[in-house]
């Protein structure tokens, strides 16, 4: 009888109080929502991924048959120290080569309601470090920047602005594929930040939250955060159509500087959670990775 009681006791406790693992997940919504995490502490691949964890690079965006996963083409080095916490990626020149993680399963893409949060850190002086032209530290798309895409960039003119861009299907918002500057609604798809707080001495945290992207009724919205503070939002009513197998999370297009702690969640985090991401020790503790 005593033996039976000892066996049943843990089952009874689990029934009435919840199993430890389930309870832990419920108390840790960040970890529960995690899709992808690349700390770059020990290497260039992801620490955790629902999809492919490898970082790929190729001579250019169209060179799909010439690909490596050891940075043979991109002007990127893995920096063992000097990251937000541990290592980081160091982009040292502007080239046509591209580096990317694959989107499939690493993003929560769903036509009509794509939602999630993208978080990462940058360290650079944009006006002094970047070469002439636009620069996209992050660009997520299956085709290009203006066709079903989310990105952040630095503008080409000095002093450089920092922008969030969210564009649905090109054939919907720009059916004639004319110059974007000629379309009044182009600005409605951007958040602009004047005098952004980037410098070589301190890391800057960036987060993008989004939900209902692809919902043509107008519920779609994306918000840009810098160091935990919202900078503005974009309302969206464009459809988002992807060939998910061709979609990638591109890193450091024409970028020169450091990039670290790329993290993707399957839902838009709230303001408190975004602030939690800016404390890197706290974030890593909650993710337990």
MARLUM-104085 format. One record per residue: x, y, z of N, C-alpha, C in turn; residue in three letters. Coordinates in steps of 0.1 Angstrom, whole numbers, padded with zeros to 4 digits, always signed. Example, Ala and Ser with C-alpha at 12.3 -4.5 7.8 and 13.67 -1.06 7.14 Angstrom:
MARLUM-104085
+0132-0057+0078+0123-0045+0078+0132-0033+0078Ala/+0128-0022+0071+0137-0011+0071+0129+0000+0079Ser/
END
This chain:
MARLUM-104085
+0008-0012+0000+0000+0000+0000+0009+0013+0000Unk/+0019+0012+0008+0029+0023+0009+0035+0026-0005Unk/+0039+0015-0012+0045+0016-0025+0036+0022-0035Unk/+0024+0018-0035+0014+0024-0044+0012+0039-0042Unk/+0012+0043-0029+0010+0057-0026+0022+0065-0031Unk/+0034+0060-0030+0046+0067-0034+0046+0069-0050Unk/+0040+0059-0057+0039+0060-0071+0029+0070-0075Unk/+0017+0069-0068+0006+0078-0072+0008+0093-0068Unk/+0016+0095-0058+0018+0109-0053+0023+0119-0064Unk/+0033+0115-0071+0037+0125-0082+0026+0127-0092Unk/+0019+0117-0096+0008+0118-0105-0003+0127-0100Unk/-0006+0126-0087-0016+0134-0081-0012+0149-0081Unk/+0001+0151-0077+0007+0165-0077+0006+0171-0091Unk/+0010+0163-0101+0009+0168-0114-0005+0172-0119Unk/-0014+0164-0115-0028+0166-0118-0034+0179-0112Unk/-0031+0181-0099-0036+0192-0092-0028+0205-0094Unk/-0015+0204-0095-0006+0216-0095+0000+0218-0108Unk/-0001+0209-0118+0006+0211-0131+0020+0205-0131Unk/+0023+0198-0142+0037+0193-0143+0047+0204-0143Unk/+0059+0202-0138+0069+0212-0138+0073+0218-0151Unk/+0074+0210-0161+0078+0215-0174+0067+0224-0180Unk/+0054+0219-0179+0043+0227-0184+0042+0240-0177Unk/+0043+0240-0163+0043+0252-0155+0054+0261-0159Unk/+0066+0256-0162+0077+0265-0165+0074+0272-0179Unk/+0068+0265-0188+0066+0271-0201+0055+0282-0200Unk/+0045+0279-0191+0035+0289-0190+0040+0302-0183Unk/+0050+0300-0174+0056+0311-0167+0067+0318-0176Unk/+0070+0312-0187+0081+0318-0196+0076+0319-0210Unk/+0068+0329-0212+0062+0331-0226+0072+0334-0237Unk/+0083+0341-0233+0093+0343-0243+0099+0330-0249Unk/+0103+0321-0240+0108+0308-0245+0098+0301-0253Unk/+0085+0301-0248+0074+0294-0255+0072+0299-0269Unk/+0075+0312-0271+0072+0318-0284+0085+0319-0293Unk/+0096+0313-0289+0108+0314-0296+0108+0305-0308Unk/+0112+0310-0320+0113+0303-0332+0127+0301-0337Unk/+0136+0311-0334+0149+0311-0340+0158+0320-0331Unk/+0170+0315-0328+0180+0323-0320+0194+0320-0325Unk/+0201+0331-0329+0215+0330-0333+0223+0340-0324Unk/+0230+0335-0314+0237+0344-0305+0251+0348-0311Unk/+0256+0340-0320+0269+0341-0326+0280+0341-0316Unk/+0277+0335-0305+0288+0334-0294+0299+0325-0298Unk/+0295+0313-0304+0305+0303-0306+0307+0300-0321Unk/+0299+0306-0330+0300+0304-0344+0289+0311-0351Unk/+0288+0308-0364+0279+0316-0373+0265+0310-0374Unk/+0263+0298-0370+0250+0291-0371+0241+0295-0359Unk/+0228+0291-0361+0219+0294-0350+0220+0284-0338Unk/+0218+0289-0326+0218+0281-0314+0205+0273-0313Unk/+0195+0279-0319+0181+0272-0318+0174+0276-0331Unk/+0168+0266-0337+0160+0269-0350+0149+0259-0351Unk/+0138+0263-0355+0127+0254-0359+0129+0249-0373Unk/+0137+0257-0381+0140+0253-0395+0155+0250-0396Unk/+0161+0254-0407+0175+0252-0410+0183+0262-0401Unk/+0193+0257-0393+0201+0265-0385+0213+0271-0392Unk/+0216+0268-0404+0229+0272-0410+0228+0286-0416Unk/+0239+0293-0415+0240+0306-0422+0247+0303-0436Unk/+0240+0307-0446+0245+0305-0460+0250+0318-0466Unk/+0259+0317-0476+0263+0329-0483+0265+0325-0498Unk/+0264+0335-0507+0266+0333-0521+0271+0346-0527Unk/+0276+0345-0540+0282+0357-0546+0272+0368-0548Unk/+0259+0365-0550+0249+0375-0552+0235+0368-0549Unk/+0225+0376-0549+0212+0371-0546+0207+0360-0556Unk/+0211+0361-0568+0206+0352-0578+0214+0339-0580Unk/+0226+0338-0573+0235+0327-0575+0231+0316-0565Unk/+0219+0310-0568+0214+0300-0559+0221+0286-0560Unk/+0229+0285-0571+0237+0272-0573+0251+0274-0568Unk/+0255+0285-0563+0268+0288-0558+0266+0293-0544Unk/+0266+0283-0534+0263+0286-0521+0273+0280-0511Unk/+0276+0286-0500+0285+0280-0490+0278+0282-0476Unk/+0283+0275-0467+0279+0278-0453+0291+0281-0444Unk/+0302+0286-0450+0314+0289-0443+0319+0303-0446Unk/+0310+0312-0451+0314+0326-0454+0325+0327-0464Unk/+0323+0318-0475+0333+0318-0486+0332+0331-0495Unk/+0320+0337-0495+0318+0348-0504+0315+0361-0497Unk/+0308+0361-0487+0304+0374-0480+0316+0379-0472Unk/+0316+0393-0472+0327+0400-0464+0323+0401-0449Unk/+0323+0389-0443+0319+0388-0429+0329+0379-0422Unk/+0332+0383-0410+0340+0374-0401+0333+0372-0388Unk/+0335+0360-0382+0330+0358-0369+0339+0363-0359Unk/+0335+0372-0351+0343+0379-0340+0340+0371-0327Unk/+0350+0365-0322+0348+0357-0310+0345+0365-0297Unk/+0350+0377-0296+0346+0386-0285+0341+0399-0290Unk/+0336+0407-0281+0332+0421-0285+0318+0422-0289Unk/+0310+0411-0287+0296+0411-0290+0288+0417-0278Unk/+0275+0417-0280+0267+0422-0268+0269+0413-0256Unk/+0271+0400-0259+0274+0390-0249+0281+0379-0257Unk/+0294+0378-0256+0301+0368-0263+0305+0373-0277Unk/+0303+0364-0287+0307+0367-0301+0297+0376-0309Unk/+0301+0379-0321+0292+0387-0330+0297+0384-0344Unk/+0289+0389-0354+0292+0389-0368+0298+0403-0371Unk/+0310+0403-0378+0316+0416-0382+0315+0417-0397Unk/+0308+0427-0402+0307+0429-0417+0318+0440-0420Unk/+0327+0437-0429+0339+0446-0430+0340+0452-0444Unk/+0331+0449-0453+0331+0456-0466+0318+0455-0473Unk/+0315+0464-0483+0303+0464-0491+0306+0455-0503Unk/+0298+0445-0505+0300+0436-0517+0286+0432-0522Unk/+0286+0425-0533+0273+0420-0539+0269+0407-0533Unk/+0279+0401-0525+0276+0388-0519+0265+0390-0508Unk/+0258+0379-0506+0247+0379-0496+0249+0368-0486Unk/+0244+0371-0474+0244+0361-0463+0230+0360-0458Unk/+0226+0348-0455+0212+0346-0451+0209+0333-0443Unk/+0199+0334-0435+0192+0322-0429+0180+0319-0437Unk/+0176+0307-0439+0164+0304-0446+0151+0306-0437Unk/+0141+0312-0443+0129+0316-0436+0120+0304-0431Unk/+0120+0294-0439+0110+0283-0437+0111+0277-0423Unk/+0101+0278-0416+0099+0273-0402+0107+0282-0392Unk/+0116+0290-0396+0123+0299-0387+0115+0312-0386Unk/+0105+0314-0394+0095+0325-0393+0081+0319-0392Unk/+0072+0327-0386+0058+0322-0384+0050+0327-0396Unk/+0054+0325-0408+0047+0330-0420+0034+0323-0423Unk/+0024+0331-0424+0010+0326-0428+0003+0337-0436Unk/-0001+0333-0448-0007+0343-0457-0020+0348-0450Unk/-0022+0361-0449-0034+0367-0443-0032+0370-0429Unk/-0022+0364-0422-0019+0368-0408-0005+0364-0404Unk/+0005+0370-0410+0018+0368-0406+0021+0377-0394Unk/+0025+0370-0383+0028+0378-0371+0041+0373-0365Unk/+0047+0382-0357+0060+0378-0351+0068+0390-0346Unk/+0080+0387-0341+0089+0398-0336+0103+0394-0341Unk/+0110+0403-0346+0124+0402-0350+0133+0411-0342Unk/+0143+0405-0335+0151+0413-0326+0166+0411-0329Unk/+0174+0422-0329+0188+0420-0331+0195+0433-0326Unk/+0208+0433-0326+0216+0444-0321+0226+0448-0332Unk/+0229+0461-0333+0238+0467-0342+0248+0476-0335Unk/+0260+0477-0341+0270+0486-0336+0279+0492-0347Unk/+0277+0505-0349+0284+0512-0360+0281+0526-0359Unk/+0289+0534-0367+0286+0548-0369+0282+0549-0384Unk/+0269+0550-0386+0264+0550-0400+0270+0560-0410Unk/+0272+0572-0405+0276+0583-0414+0291+0581-0418Unk/+0299+0574-0409+0313+0573-0411+0317+0559-0416Unk/+0310+0549-0412+0314+0535-0415+0308+0530-0428Unk/+0296+0534-0432+0290+0528-0444+0295+0535-0456Unk/+0296+0527-0467+0299+0532-0480+0287+0538-0487Unk/+0289+0546-0497+0277+0553-0504+0267+0543-0508Unk/+0254+0547-0507+0243+0539-0511+0235+0534-0499Unk/+0223+0528-0502+0215+0523-0491+0221+0511-0485Unk/+0217+0508-0473+0223+0496-0465+0211+0490-0457Unk/+0209+0477-0459+0199+0469-0452+0205+0460-0442Unk/+0206+0463-0429+0211+0453-0420+0203+0440-0419Unk/+0190+0441-0421+0181+0430-0422+0171+0432-0433Unk/+0169+0422-0441+0159+0422-0452+0153+0408-0453Unk/+0140+0407-0452+0133+0394-0452+0123+0394-0464Unk/+0126+0385-0474+0117+0385-0486+0121+0372-0494Unk/+0112+0369-0503+0115+0358-0513+0119+0363-0526Unk/+0118+0377-0528+0121+0382-0542+0131+0394-0540Unk/+0125+0406-0536+0133+0418-0534+0127+0427-0524Unk/+0133+0438-0521+0130+0447-0510+0116+0453-0511Unk/+0110+0454-0523+0097+0460-0525+0086+0451-0529Unk/+0088+0438-0527+0078+0428-0530+0077+0418-0519Unk/+0066+0420-0511+0064+0411-0499+0076+0410-0490Unk/+0080+0421-0484+0092+0422-0477+0091+0430-0464Unk/+0099+0427-0454+0102+0435-0442+0117+0438-0442Unk/+0120+0451-0439+0134+0454-0438+0137+0466-0429Unk/+0149+0468-0425+0153+0481-0419+0165+0485-0427Unk/+0167+0498-0429+0178+0503-0437+0183+0516-0432Unk/+0195+0519-0437+0201+0533-0435+0200+0540-0449Unk/+0195+0552-0449+0194+0559-0462+0207+0563-0468Unk/+0208+0566-0480+0220+0568-0487+0226+0582-0485Unk/+0217+0592-0481+0222+0606-0480+0226+0609-0465Unk/+0236+0617-0463+0240+0621-0450+0232+0634-0445Unk/+0229+0635-0432+0231+0624-0422+0220+0613-0425Unk/+0225+0601-0423+0216+0589-0426+0204+0588-0417Unk/+0193+0585-0422+0181+0581-0415+0181+0566-0413Unk/+0174+0561-0403+0171+0547-0401+0157+0545-0404Unk/+0153+0534-0412+0139+0532-0416+0135+0518-0414Unk/+0122+0516-0412+0116+0503-0413+0107+0504-0425Unk/+0108+0494-0434+0100+0493-0445+0092+0480-0445Unk/+0079+0481-0448+0070+0469-0449+0062+0470-0462Unk/+0064+0461-0471+0058+0461-0484+0051+0448-0487Unk/+0039+0449-0492+0032+0437-0496+0035+0433-0510Unk/+0027+0426-0517+0030+0421-0531+0031+0433-0540Unk/+0042+0434-0547+0045+0445-0556+0033+0447-0566Unk/+0027+0436-0571+0017+0438-0581+0004+0444-0575Unk/+0003+0444-0562-0008+0450-0556-0006+0465-0553Unk/+0005+0469-0547+0007+0483-0544+0014+0491-0555Unk/+0020+0484-0564+0027+0491-0575+0026+0483-0587Unk/+0014+0481-0593+0012+0472-0604+0020+0475-0616Unk/+0024+0487-0619+0032+0491-0630+0047+0491-0628Unk/+0050+0488-0615+0065+0488-0612+0072+0500-0616Unk/+0066+0512-0612+0072+0525-0615+0081+0529-0603Unk/+0088+0540-0605+0097+0544-0594+0089+0546-0581Unk/+0094+0541-0570+0087+0542-0558+0084+0556-0553Unk/+0094+0565-0557+0092+0579-0553+0081+0586-0560Unk/+0076+0580-0570+0064+0585-0578+0051+0581-0572Unk/+0051+0572-0562+0039+0567-0556+0037+0573-0542Unk/+0026+0581-0541+0024+0588-0528+0023+0578-0516Unk/+0018+0567-0518+0016+0557-0507+0029+0550-0503Unk/+0040+0553-0510+0053+0547-0507+0057+0551-0492Unk/+0055+0563-0489+0059+0568-0475+0051+0562-0465Unk/+0038+0558-0468+0030+0551-0458+0035+0538-0454Unk/+0044+0532-0462+0050+0519-0459+0063+0520-0452Unk/+0067+0532-0446+0079+0534-0440+0078+0541-0426Unk/+0087+0537-0417+0089+0545-0405+0103+0551-0406Unk/+0104+0564-0405+0117+0571-0406+0121+0576-0392Unk/+0134+0574-0389+0140+0579-0377+0151+0588-0380Unk/+0150+0601-0377+0161+0610-0379+0171+0609-0367Unk/+0183+0611-0370+0194+0611-0360+0193+0599-0351Unk/+0193+0587-0357+0192+0574-0349+0204+0573-0340Unk/+0203+0566-0328+0214+0567-0318+0224+0556-0320Unk/+0229+0554-0332+0239+0544-0334+0253+0550-0332Unk/+0263+0542-0327+0276+0547-0325+0285+0535-0323Unk/+0298+0537-0324+0308+0526-0323+0311+0521-0309Unk/+0307+0529-0299+0310+0527-0286+0300+0518-0278Unk/+0287+0518-0283+0276+0512-0276+0267+0504-0286Unk/+0263+0493-0282+0253+0485-0290+0239+0491-0289Unk/+0232+0490-0301+0219+0495-0302+0209+0484-0305Unk/+0199+0483-0297+0189+0472-0299+0178+0476-0308Unk/+0175+0467-0318+0164+0469-0327+0154+0458-0326Unk/+0141+0461-0326+0130+0451-0326+0119+0456-0336Unk/+0114+0446-0343+0102+0448-0352+0091+0439-0348Unk/+0080+0444-0345+0068+0436-0342+0058+0437-0354Unk/+0051+0427-0357+0041+0428-0368+0030+0417-0366Unk/+0018+0421-0371+0007+0411-0370-0003+0415-0381Unk/-0010+0405-0385-0020+0406-0396-0015+0411-0409Unk/-0002+0408-0411+0004+0412-0424-0002+0403-0435Unk/-0007+0408-0445-0013+0401-0456-0029+0401-0455Unk/-0034+0407-0444-0048+0408-0442-0052+0421-0450Unk/-0060+0419-0460-0063+0431-0469-0075+0440-0464Unk/-0080+0436-0452-0090+0445-0446-0084+0457-0438Unk/-0071+0457-0437-0065+0469-0431-0060+0467-0416Unk/-0061+0455-0411-0057+0452-0397-0042+0451-0396Unk/-0035+0449-0407-0020+0447-0406-0013+0459-0400Unk/-0003+0456-0391+0005+0467-0385+0019+0461-0382Unk/+0029+0470-0383+0043+0467-0379+0048+0479-0372Unk/+0056+0476-0361+0061+0487-0353+0076+0485-0351Unk/+0083+0496-0352+0098+0497-0350+0101+0501-0336Unk/+0110+0494-0329+0115+0498-0316+0130+0500-0317Unk/+0136+0510-0310+0150+0512-0308+0153+0513-0293Unk/+0161+0505-0288+0164+0504-0274+0152+0504-0265Unk/+0142+0496-0270+0130+0494-0262+0119+0504-0264Unk/+0122+0515-0271+0112+0525-0273+0106+0525-0287Unk/+0092+0526-0288+0086+0526-0301+0089+0538-0309Unk/+0092+0537-0321+0096+0548-0330+0085+0551-0340Unk/+0075+0543-0341+0064+0545-0350+0059+0532-0356Unk/+0047+0532-0363+0041+0520-0368+0037+0522-0382Unk/+0034+0511-0389+0030+0511-0403+0017+0503-0404Unk/+0007+0509-0409-0006+0501-0411-0005+0495-0425Unk/-0010+0483-0426-0008+0475-0438-0021+0469-0443Unk/-0024+0469-0456-0036+0462-0461-0032+0455-0474Unk/-0019+0453-0477-0014+0446-0488-0014+0431-0486Unk/-0017+0423-0496-0015+0409-0495+0000+0406-0495Unk/+0004+0396-0487+0018+0391-0487+0018+0376-0492Unk/+0024+0374-0504+0025+0361-0510+0039+0357-0511Unk/+0042+0345-0506+0056+0340-0506+0057+0326-0512Unk/+0068+0324-0519+0073+0310-0521+0082+0308-0509Unk/+0077+0302-0498+0085+0301-0486+0098+0295-0487Unk/+0100+0285-0497+0113+0279-0499+0123+0288-0505Unk/+0119+0299-0511+0128+0309-0516+0130+0321-0507Unk/+0122+0322-0496+0123+0333-0487+0135+0332-0478Unk/+0142+0343-0475+0154+0342-0467+0154+0354-0457Unk/+0161+0353-0446+0164+0364-0437+0178+0368-0441Unk/+0179+0379-0449+0192+0384-0454+0198+0393-0443Unk/+0211+0391-0441+0218+0399-0431+0229+0408-0438Unk/+0229+0420-0434+0240+0429-0437+0242+0432-0451Unk/+0231+0436-0459+0232+0439-0473+0239+0453-0473Unk/+0251+0454-0479+0259+0466-0480+0262+0472-0466Unk/+0262+0464-0456+0264+0468-0442+0278+0467-0438Unk/+0283+0476-0431+0297+0476-0425+0295+0479-0410Unk/+0298+0469-0402+0296+0471-0387+0294+0457-0381Unk/+0290+0457-0368+0287+0445-0361+0272+0442-0360Unk/+0269+0430-0360+0255+0425-0358+0255+0413-0349Unk/+0245+0413-0340+0245+0402-0329+0231+0399-0325Unk/+0230+0387-0319+0218+0382-0311+0205+0383-0320Unk/+0205+0377-0331+0193+0377-0340+0183+0367-0334Unk/+0171+0372-0331+0161+0364-0324+0148+0366-0331Unk/+0140+0355-0333+0127+0356-0339+0117+0349-0330Unk/+0105+0356-0328+0094+0350-0320+0082+0349-0329Unk/+0073+0340-0325+0061+0337-0333+0049+0346-0331Unk/+0051+0357-0324+0040+0366-0321+0046+0380-0318Unk/+0038+0390-0319+0043+0404-0316+0044+0405-0301Unk/+0056+0407-0296+0058+0409-0282+0052+0423-0277Unk/+0048+0424-0265+0043+0436-0260+0055+0445-0255Unk/+0052+0458-0251+0062+0467-0248+0071+0462-0237Unk/+0065+0456-0227+0073+0451-0215+0083+0440-0220Unk/+0078+0432-0229+0087+0421-0233+0098+0426-0242Unk/+0095+0436-0250+0105+0443-0259+0116+0449-0250Unk/+0112+0455-0239+0122+0460-0229+0130+0449-0223Unk/+0124+0438-0221+0132+0427-0215+0143+0422-0225Unk/+0140+0423-0238+0150+0419-0248+0163+0428-0247Unk/+0161+0441-0242+0172+0450-0242+0182+0447-0231Unk/+0178+0438-0222+0187+0433-0211+0192+0419-0215Unk/+0203+0419-0221+0208+0406-0227+0209+0395-0218Unk/+0214+0398-0206+0216+0387-0196+0202+0382-0192Unk/+0193+0390-0190+0179+0386-0186+0173+0378-0197Unk/+0175+0383-0209+0169+0376-0221+0175+0361-0222Unk/+0188+0360-0221+0194+0347-0223+0190+0338-0211Unk/+0188+0343-0200+0183+0335-0188+0169+0330-0191Unk/+0161+0338-0196+0147+0334-0199+0146+0324-0210Unk/+0155+0326-0220+0154+0316-0231+0161+0303-0227Unk/+0170+0304-0217+0177+0292-0212+0184+0284-0223Unk/+0191+0292-0232+0198+0285-0243+0213+0289-0242Unk/
END
